[in-house]
Structures are given as C-alpha cells and as structure tokens.
Amino acid sequence: MRTLLFAPGLAPAGVAAEARFQAGQLHIDAGEVANLIVAVDALRLHTGGFDGRQWRLEWQADHAVAAIAFDADSLDTGSLPPTLARQVERARADQRRRRVRLRLAIGLALLVLALPVLLLGVFWWQADPIAGWAASQVGTEQEARLGDRVFAQMRPALKLVETGPALDAVRGIGMRLTRGSAYRYDWHLADDPAVNAFALPGGHVVVFTGLLRATGSAEELAGVLAHEAQHIEQRHSLKNLLHGLGWRALLGLALGDLSGSVWAGLAEQMGSLGYSRELEVQADAGGLLALRRAGISPDGMLRFFARLEDKDAGQIELLSTHPASAHRRQALERAIAAQGRAVSAALPYDWPALQRALHQPVQ
C-alpha cells in the first residue's frame, strides 16, 4: 500500500513509500531514501483526522518515533498478522462510531439552522388557528394594554380632533353601540380626508373626518362604527396583530412582556394589515346585531355600502382596510330580511350642520 514514511533523518513532511506485510514483518520501500523492516509486534496503530480515516503505524527507531501514514481504506486486512488485525478491527469499529456521531452532529446542526424556517413555515401554514388560539389566551386587560401601546405609537402621526359636534357624535353613537361591553372603548376623530376608520385591540377606534364627510346620515356612520366595534368584540384586531407579528408576539405574550422590543413598530404593523373576507363578513353580521340592540336602523349600513359601490357618487374611494363589495351588501340585505324589522328611531344629530362644522379649521 502507498504510505508516507516518517523517520529520524528524513524530511519532516515525510517520504513516499510502499509498505507490505510479510512473515510477521512490515517491509517499507522508500527507494533510494530508505528500506526498513519492522517487526509487527513493535507496531502500534493510531487513528486521527477529522473523520478518523487518517491512520498511522508507529514504532521506536533510534530512540525516536518512526511511522507510516496511510488512508484507512487502503489497508488490506487479509494480510495482517492476528495481533495487528485485532487493533485494526477495534480502530474500524471506533471509526464507524465516529461516522455515526458525525452524521448525527451534522443532522442536529442542520436541524437547528432550519428550525426557524420550519417554525415560520408551520406558523404561516396554520397562522389563523395559531393566532386564534393565542388571542384566546390573552385577557382583556392585557389586550387593552397592548392596544394602548399601539395607539401611543400611532398618535404622533394622527391629527386628532379634540372637541366639536363631530367628535361628540362619534363618541355618542359608539358608546350607544357598545353599551355593556367587556371593553372600555376610546373613540377618536382624526382630521384626515381618507374615507376610513380602524379598530385597535382592546377598545381604541379611530375615525377619519373623510368618513364623516362621505356619509349621508348619522345612521350611515353608526353602521360603520358597529362594524368597527365588532372587530374588537370578536378580537379580529388582536388576531390580525398576532398573525402579523408571528412567533415573537406569541413569545412576548407567553412571557407577559408587553414592553420589550418585540412590540416595536406596532403602528406600522397594524397599518399594513387587512381583514380577510371571512372576518369582514363576521363583523358585518355582528354589527347588524349591535345596531338592532341599540335601536338604530340597519338601513344606514346598507346605504353606505351602496354609496361606496357607486363610483359616480362623488368618486368616493373604498375604505382601505375594509373594501366594500356587492357580495357583502347582498349578505347584509339577506340578514336584515331574515331578522325582520326592529323598533328604531332616528339618531338626534343635525348631520348637514355637523358636516359643515368639519370644514372649520381644527384647533
């Protein structure tokens, strides 16, 4: 077999040689450099290398260690003397164990590296059930603190209306729709031309003045507010936030940590989230029941949907986070017909005067 010979007086890097076993002896032929014969009983086998495949046969020569180095697979065990054959068998058994451990270590390392990706895949595969389960583990007080944190991050970007008949109307209608709720609602009016409103976990609802300008009556606004409140009552806002933040939000909630870096950027996160059609339909249905309990006609909700669908009626843009559709309006019509007419009275607001007040500069 081909080897490298290391011996006193030879180059430190070794000398290429041929080695063979014959009559209980190791014969080493290094050409003109060296020719050695070593008794097998003087040989000791040593293994090494990253994968245990680099072997050495060592012996004492001139008060120093000499050796030949070779690859384990190049050794012909059939020609070995019994004593050395036993050493080789033990070394190969150890080599097999090393290979198994190496493969296990590599597999474990790959698993550790892949685990975040696997967890992310599982989360997105089962995102809705996981987010729903996580939301069910959050108490209303904890949810309210989370909503307060989100609103605090959003507030600097909002031009809030602090007083006036429009804010009074939003608060009055909102309180009427959520009377008896487990949540403490905070109704806000922001001076913004967008036809929009959004709900945050725990009870914050922000309505844009553009929405009030686009409505034709207090009942139409009530329909939108009822819908928004249902995103809170049914925990859609919380589920959406947990869905968007992923595993880091679940870990933060599990640890009871609502102040760490995991919650940084909540405002941007909420701003990028939209509701699925299923959640929108659920909020519509819950909003109808809330209107009925509050003694407010559901026709306003229908009229507002029709207004949004009519592209020629003032070119009103669709609600950015709650796109209207003929499908949803038709579902509302069927639900109202199935429920039958309930007792209701007109809301006590001078809507034209309220809308005129919106054109006054915000103090």
GUGU-172643 format. One record per residue (C-alpha): residue number from 1; z, x, y. Coordinates in steps of 0.02 Angstrom, whole numbers. Layout:
GUGU-172643
[ronu NUM,[Z,X,Y]]
...
This chain:
GUGU-172643
[ronu 1,[0,0,0]]
[ronu 2,[-30,54,179]]
[ronu 3,[127,111,271]]
[ronu 4,[191,212,416]]
[ronu 5,[293,365,368]]
[ronu 6,[441,416,475]]
[ronu 7,[523,581,429]]
[ronu 8,[600,735,509]]
[ronu 9,[467,844,591]]
[ronu 10,[338,703,603]]
[ronu 11,[279,609,758]]
[ronu 12,[409,483,820]]
[ronu 13,[280,344,812]]
[ronu 14,[254,375,625]]
[ronu 15,[109,437,521]]
[ronu 16,[-12,327,424]]
[ronu 17,[12,347,237]]
[ronu 18,[-21,269,67]]
[ronu 19,[128,227,-45]]
[ronu 20,[141,178,-229]]
[ronu 21,[275,163,-362]]
[ronu 22,[254,261,-521]]
[ronu 23,[377,304,-659]]
[ronu 24,[531,260,-559]]
[ronu 25,[474,357,-408]]
[ronu 26,[395,319,-239]]
[ronu 27,[242,426,-205]]
[ronu 28,[191,442,-22]]
[ronu 29,[25,520,27]]
[ronu 30,[2,561,211]]
[ronu 31,[-147,676,184]]
[ronu 32,[-129,850,255]]
[ronu 33,[28,798,352]]
[ronu 34,[146,762,208]]
[ronu 35,[155,717,24]]
[ronu 36,[325,655,-35]]
[ronu 37,[403,593,-195]]
[ronu 38,[566,496,-181]]
[ronu 39,[674,430,-323]]
[ronu 40,[685,240,-322]]
[ronu 41,[874,246,-337]]
[ronu 42,[880,334,-168]]
[ronu 43,[786,194,-79]]
[ronu 44,[869,60,24]]
[ronu 45,[772,-93,85]]
[ronu 46,[795,-154,265]]
[ronu 47,[710,-303,344]]
[ronu 48,[678,-338,527]]
[ronu 49,[558,-403,657]]
[ronu 50,[553,-572,744]]
[ronu 51,[509,-667,586]]
[ronu 52,[587,-546,460]]
[ronu 53,[418,-484,396]]
[ronu 54,[434,-301,450]]
[ronu 55,[516,-206,306]]
[ronu 56,[574,-25,288]]
[ronu 57,[619,79,136]]
[ronu 58,[739,215,192]]
[ronu 59,[813,371,108]]
[ronu 60,[905,529,156]]
[ronu 61,[796,683,187]]
[ronu 62,[862,848,256]]
[ronu 63,[1021,768,323]]
[ronu 64,[917,636,414]]
[ronu 65,[846,465,378]]
[ronu 66,[665,451,323]]
[ronu 67,[574,288,296]]
[ronu 68,[411,200,267]]
[ronu 69,[375,38,362]]
[ronu 70,[259,-98,299]]
[ronu 71,[222,-283,305]]
[ronu 72,[320,-383,176]]
[ronu 73,[164,-467,108]]
[ronu 74,[84,-300,65]]
[ronu 75,[218,-257,-63]]
[ronu 76,[165,-280,-245]]
[ronu 77,[325,-334,-331]]
[ronu 78,[247,-317,-504]]
[ronu 79,[252,-128,-494]]
[ronu 80,[431,-114,-431]]
[ronu 81,[574,-45,-534]]
[ronu 82,[707,-179,-577]]
[ronu 83,[838,-113,-455]]
[ronu 84,[719,-118,-307]]
[ronu 85,[641,-281,-367]]
[ronu 86,[811,-366,-350]]
[ronu 87,[829,-302,-172]]
[ronu 88,[655,-368,-132]]
[ronu 89,[693,-539,-206]]
[ronu 90,[852,-553,-103]]
[ronu 91,[756,-499,53]]
[ronu 92,[619,-627,22]]
[ronu 93,[746,-765,-4]]
[ronu 94,[826,-715,161]]
[ronu 95,[653,-714,240]]
[ronu 96,[621,-892,181]]
[ronu 97,[787,-948,256]]
[ronu 98,[741,-864,420]]
[ronu 99,[575,-954,423]]
[ronu 100,[659,-1121,394]]
[ronu 101,[786,-1086,532]]
[ronu 102,[647,-1027,648]]
[ronu 103,[546,-1185,618]]
[ronu 104,[699,-1292,646]]
[ronu 105,[739,-1198,807]]
[ronu 106,[561,-1217,870]]
[ronu 107,[560,-1401,823]]
[ronu 108,[726,-1429,912]]
[ronu 109,[664,-1337,1066]]
[ronu 110,[505,-1442,1070]]
[ronu 111,[610,-1599,1049]]
[ronu 112,[722,-1550,1194]]
[ronu 113,[571,-1514,1302]]
[ronu 114,[486,-1676,1251]]
[ronu 115,[641,-1785,1262]]
[ronu 116,[624,-1828,1448]]
[ronu 117,[443,-1878,1418]]
[ronu 118,[490,-1979,1264]]
[ronu 119,[631,-2066,1358]]
[ronu 120,[514,-2104,1501]]
[ronu 121,[387,-2174,1380]]
[ronu 122,[519,-2283,1297]]
[ronu 123,[579,-2342,1468]]
[ronu 124,[406,-2393,1527]]
[ronu 125,[364,-2469,1358]]
[ronu 126,[521,-2577,1362]]
[ronu 127,[551,-2570,1550]]
[ronu 128,[578,-2755,1580]]
[ronu 129,[704,-2783,1437]]
[ronu 130,[796,-2623,1481]]
[ronu 131,[804,-2666,1667]]
[ronu 132,[860,-2843,1623]]
[ronu 133,[998,-2778,1510]]
[ronu 134,[1053,-2652,1642]]
[ronu 135,[1058,-2787,1776]]
[ronu 136,[1168,-2894,1663]]
[ronu 137,[1295,-2751,1658]]
[ronu 138,[1310,-2744,1848]]
[ronu 139,[1445,-2851,1929]]
[ronu 140,[1406,-2950,2086]]
[ronu 141,[1522,-2838,2191]]
[ronu 142,[1434,-2681,2129]]
[ronu 143,[1265,-2765,2161]]
[ronu 144,[1320,-2810,2337]]
[ronu 145,[1370,-2629,2372]]
[ronu 146,[1201,-2572,2310]]
[ronu 147,[1114,-2699,2422]]
[ronu 148,[1218,-2642,2571]]
[ronu 149,[1162,-2463,2537]]
[ronu 150,[979,-2515,2529]]
[ronu 151,[992,-2615,2690]]
[ronu 152,[1081,-2472,2779]]
[ronu 153,[934,-2359,2736]]
[ronu 154,[808,-2490,2795]]
[ronu 155,[896,-2541,2954]]
[ronu 156,[838,-2398,3068]]
[ronu 157,[657,-2450,3037]]
[ronu 158,[689,-2634,3074]]
[ronu 159,[687,-2706,3249]]
[ronu 160,[820,-2837,3218]]
[ronu 161,[838,-2993,3323]]
[ronu 162,[1024,-3010,3357]]
[ronu 163,[1031,-3182,3442]]
[ronu 164,[925,-3333,3480]]
[ronu 165,[870,-3500,3408]]
[ronu 166,[754,-3421,3281]]
[ronu 167,[893,-3317,3204]]
[ronu 168,[1008,-3470,3209]]
[ronu 169,[876,-3570,3114]]
[ronu 170,[854,-3435,2981]]
[ronu 171,[1041,-3422,2956]]
[ronu 172,[1072,-3609,2960]]
[ronu 173,[936,-3651,2834]]
[ronu 174,[982,-3503,2724]]
[ronu 175,[1166,-3548,2717]]
[ronu 176,[1121,-3728,2675]]
[ronu 177,[1010,-3672,2531]]
[ronu 178,[1140,-3551,2457]]
[ronu 179,[1299,-3652,2479]]
[ronu 180,[1414,-3623,2330]]
[ronu 181,[1326,-3462,2276]]
[ronu 182,[1422,-3317,2198]]
[ronu 183,[1337,-3203,2326]]
[ronu 184,[1384,-3175,2508]]
[ronu 185,[1218,-3191,2598]]
[ronu 186,[1168,-3097,2755]]
[ronu 187,[1015,-3171,2841]]
[ronu 188,[919,-3056,2958]]
[ronu 189,[772,-3082,3075]]
[ronu 190,[660,-2933,3115]]
[ronu 191,[534,-2929,3257]]
[ronu 192,[377,-2891,3158]]
[ronu 193,[207,-2978,3159]]
[ronu 194,[187,-2968,2970]]
[ronu 195,[193,-3135,2880]]
[ronu 196,[329,-3082,2761]]
[ronu 197,[509,-3089,2703]]
[ronu 198,[603,-2993,2570]]
[ronu 199,[767,-3003,2475]]
[ronu 200,[881,-2859,2428]]
[ronu 201,[1005,-2853,2284]]
[ronu 202,[1172,-2934,2322]]
[ronu 203,[1125,-3052,2465]]
[ronu 204,[1027,-2971,2608]]
[ronu 205,[871,-3069,2658]]
[ronu 206,[756,-3006,2796]]
[ronu 207,[632,-3125,2878]]
[ronu 208,[494,-3064,2994]]
[ronu 209,[454,-3157,3155]]
[ronu 210,[273,-3159,3097]]
[ronu 211,[325,-3276,2958]]
[ronu 212,[407,-3397,3079]]
[ronu 213,[252,-3396,3189]]
[ronu 214,[145,-3436,3036]]
[ronu 215,[248,-3586,2980]]
[ronu 216,[216,-3761,3044]]
[ronu 217,[393,-3830,3023]]
[ronu 218,[571,-3788,2977]]
[ronu 219,[537,-3861,2804]]
[ronu 220,[400,-3732,2775]]
[ronu 221,[520,-3593,2819]]
[ronu 222,[650,-3672,2705]]
[ronu 223,[527,-3663,2561]]
[ronu 224,[506,-3476,2587]]
[ronu 225,[693,-3446,2607]]
[ronu 226,[730,-3545,2450]]
[ronu 227,[607,-3437,2357]]
[ronu 228,[683,-3276,2426]]
[ronu 229,[860,-3328,2384]]
[ronu 230,[806,-3357,2204]]
[ronu 231,[751,-3176,2189]]
[ronu 232,[934,-3136,2221]]
[ronu 233,[1011,-3277,2119]]
[ronu 234,[904,-3233,1968]]
[ronu 235,[930,-3046,2000]]
[ronu 236,[744,-3010,2016]]
[ronu 237,[775,-2889,2159]]
[ronu 238,[904,-2793,2059]]
[ronu 239,[795,-2787,1903]]
[ronu 240,[647,-2727,2005]]
[ronu 241,[750,-2589,2085]]
[ronu 242,[820,-2530,1918]]
[ronu 243,[645,-2538,1844]]
[ronu 244,[576,-2432,1986]]
[ronu 245,[713,-2301,1983]]
[ronu 246,[713,-2283,1794]]
[ronu 247,[842,-2188,1690]]
[ronu 248,[926,-2105,1838]]
[ronu 249,[979,-2277,1903]]
[ronu 250,[1047,-2327,1733]]
[ronu 251,[1147,-2165,1725]]
[ronu 252,[1215,-2192,1902]]
[ronu 253,[1270,-2368,1860]]
[ronu 254,[1347,-2313,1695]]
[ronu 255,[1450,-2183,1789]]
[ronu 256,[1494,-2306,1927]]
[ronu 257,[1412,-2191,2054]]
[ronu 258,[1332,-2284,2198]]
[ronu 259,[1343,-2142,2322]]
[ronu 260,[1255,-1997,2236]]
[ronu 261,[1082,-1927,2261]]
[ronu 262,[1013,-2043,2127]]
[ronu 263,[1011,-2181,2258]]
[ronu 264,[925,-2080,2394]]
[ronu 265,[762,-2157,2456]]
[ronu 266,[807,-2335,2405]]
[ronu 267,[720,-2407,2557]]
[ronu 268,[555,-2326,2510]]
[ronu 269,[579,-2379,2330]]
[ronu 270,[609,-2561,2374]]
[ronu 271,[461,-2560,2493]]
[ronu 272,[343,-2507,2354]]
[ronu 273,[398,-2640,2229]]
[ronu 274,[314,-2806,2199]]
[ronu 275,[361,-2950,2087]]
[ronu 276,[266,-2998,1931]]
[ronu 277,[183,-3168,1922]]
[ronu 278,[316,-3222,1798]]
[ronu 279,[458,-3181,1919]]
[ronu 280,[367,-3266,2063]]
[ronu 281,[347,-3425,1961]]
[ronu 282,[532,-3419,1914]]
[ronu 283,[580,-3400,2098]]
[ronu 284,[465,-3546,2144]]
[ronu 285,[546,-3658,2014]]
[ronu 286,[722,-3607,2064]]
[ronu 287,[677,-3630,2247]]
[ronu 288,[622,-3809,2216]]
[ronu 289,[790,-3849,2137]]
[ronu 290,[881,-3766,2283]]
[ronu 291,[782,-3872,2407]]
[ronu 292,[824,-4027,2308]]
[ronu 293,[1011,-3986,2305]]
[ronu 294,[1008,-3951,2492]]
[ronu 295,[922,-4116,2531]]
[ronu 296,[767,-4030,2602]]
[ronu 297,[592,-4094,2564]]
[ronu 298,[492,-3979,2449]]
[ronu 299,[331,-4030,2538]]
[ronu 300,[358,-3890,2662]]
[ronu 301,[344,-3760,2524]]
[ronu 302,[180,-3838,2467]]
[ronu 303,[111,-3846,2643]]
[ronu 304,[150,-3663,2671]]
[ronu 305,[61,-3615,2511]]
[ronu 306,[-89,-3715,2565]]
[ronu 307,[-84,-3630,2734]]
[ronu 308,[-86,-3458,2653]]
[ronu 309,[-231,-3506,2542]]
[ronu 310,[-334,-3569,2689]]
[ronu 311,[-413,-3410,2755]]
[ronu 312,[-486,-3503,2905]]
[ronu 313,[-317,-3566,2967]]
[ronu 314,[-276,-3429,3091]]
[ronu 315,[-328,-3291,2969]]
[ronu 316,[-150,-3278,2901]]
[ronu 317,[-125,-3129,2789]]
[ronu 318,[-44,-3159,2621]]
[ronu 319,[138,-3115,2600]]
[ronu 320,[128,-2933,2550]]
[ronu 321,[265,-2939,2420]]
[ronu 322,[236,-3119,2365]]
[ronu 323,[49,-3154,2354]]
[ronu 324,[15,-3341,2351]]
[ronu 325,[-109,-3416,2230]]
[ronu 326,[-184,-3584,2189]]
[ronu 327,[-105,-3567,2017]]
[ronu 328,[70,-3559,2091]]
[ronu 329,[37,-3703,2210]]
[ronu 330,[-26,-3812,2068]]
[ronu 331,[127,-3768,1964]]
[ronu 332,[237,-3823,2111]]
[ronu 333,[143,-3987,2126]]
[ronu 334,[170,-4023,1941]]
[ronu 335,[354,-3979,1953]]
[ronu 336,[381,-4092,2105]]
[ronu 337,[292,-4235,2018]]
[ronu 338,[398,-4210,1861]]
[ronu 339,[561,-4206,1959]]
[ronu 340,[522,-4360,2062]]
[ronu 341,[564,-4385,2244]]
[ronu 342,[739,-4344,2302]]
[ronu 343,[831,-4401,2458]]
[ronu 344,[792,-4284,2602]]
[ronu 345,[798,-4282,2791]]
[ronu 346,[703,-4184,2921]]
[ronu 347,[786,-4023,2973]]
[ronu 348,[859,-4031,3150]]
[ronu 349,[754,-3897,3235]]
[ronu 350,[629,-3909,3378]]
[ronu 351,[501,-3799,3294]]
[ronu 352,[374,-3784,3437]]
[ronu 353,[515,-3734,3556]]
[ronu 354,[583,-3610,3429]]
[ronu 355,[412,-3530,3408]]
[ronu 356,[390,-3518,3597]]
[ronu 357,[555,-3427,3606]]
[ronu 358,[488,-3298,3485]]
[ronu 359,[363,-3240,3616]]
[ronu 360,[503,-3189,3732]]
[ronu 361,[546,-3003,3730]]
[ronu 362,[681,-2956,3605]]
[ronu 363,[836,-2889,3693]]
